[in-house]
Amino acid sequence: MGACLGVCSLLSCASCLCGSAPCLLCGCCPSAKNSTVSRLLFTFFLFLGTLVSIVMIIPGVEKELYKLPGFCEGSGSLLGAQSHVDCGSFLGHKAVYRMGFALAAFFFLFAAVMLCVRSSKDPRAAVQNGFWFFKFLVLVGITVGAFYIPDGSFTSVWFYFGVVGSFLFILIQLILLIDFAHSWSQVWLRNADESNAKGWYAALCIVTFIFYATSIAAVVLLYVYYTKPDSCTENKAVISLNLIFCVIVSVVSILPKIQDAQPHSGLLQASLITLYTMFITWSALANVPNRACNPTLLVRNSTSASVAAGQLTTWWDAPSIVGLVIFIFCTLFISIRSSDHAQVNKMMLTEESTAGADRGDAALESGPHRAYDNEQDGVSYDYTFFHLCLVLASLYIMMTLTNWYRPDESFQTMTSPWTAVWVKISSSWAGLLLYLWTLVAPLVLPDRDFS
């Protein structure tokens, strides 16, 4: 009898995988919005692809990729090269690029299919919120097909897609961090006002101090490890400029006029943006293709002699690990909540509707714990924009896991191009400019509502 009940339970779960999101909550999970569950499941697909990519660049697994039919054959045209090349060091790079292509193609497909969906009454909304087993099969099929893409110029062309997508996703990360800092500051200040306790103000000051202290320490370490007294002029200029820009936005954030226009603006937001800018600066300097100015430069050679000499390194370095953590945080942030600020919601096209609130309360009170449909009167986020964000996230994680490296002209060594350096630096400048605009916009456009 117990076995029969177990089989029935498994069959019930299997039927849920082919159905809609409401089936996908167990009795121990709280009831949730249909829109939130769907976003989390799509994010799970992204994390699953990321995990597969990470596994493929583990040195032991990378060697096993030789066994894939045709994956390391035809070396005469490997990565566009027309000479014999030992592709040993390129296998993980090739695998991550193809996994990134599969994820980007999968989410772009859904972005196109879900164009202009206005409510859950649209038949396409059922596809967005259900049929998860078939979606998984589609992703697996695209992934398998991606591994049979001929080398040719695929890697070179897809590298530039990754560069552009990563640039845009870095800006999205900055928007999310700004919004997170604003919400954080508002909550703590509200708690301080309601409880009339100075502990919240002290906590706000301590966190702000920690962020600024960490940023100053980062600047010092960048000067120590990534500059030389008589060389590395570009590195010195980049560190100095970003330091100056961070000081400017910090000062602007506490100017009296800015405080009058935005009472919740303060040093907590500026300190978090400063810390993130220092991380982007560190990540950019870690890609400088000059070992004299970049002691953390990774060199991956494809020749058997270099491998035997122990020069083969792993893909992992500290900026990549930190970037992966920030990527996970921001992707989950997109999936589980909308902003407390109307302007951010409009920018990110994720404004939660209150139409399903009554139905949600009823779902909490009766029946098993399920995801309830809160989008019958209107979607709570733009389906297409959400999938495009996941496309950019796929490209960003692809570039992060490969350290933004690409084969050199002779296709004998994986090198870090200057393109990666300047894309990261320009994204940090664009992010600081965007944050500065959020501060001065109410003064420049006084007739608009920036609450």
Salt bridges, closest charged atoms under 4 A:
GLU62 OE2 - ARG300 NH2 2.92
GLU64 OE1 - LYS67 NZ 2.76
ASP122 OD2 - ARG124 NH2 3.12
ASP151 OD2 - LYS94 NZ 3.36
ASP151 OD1 - ARG98 NH2 2.97
ASP179 OD2 - ARG337 NH1 3.30
ASP179 OD1 - HIS341 ND1 2.99
ASP340 OD2 - ARG337 NH2 3.37
GLU352 OE1 - LYS33 NZ 3.85
GLU352 OE2 - ARG39 NH2 2.89
ASP377 OD2 - ARG359 NH2 3.91
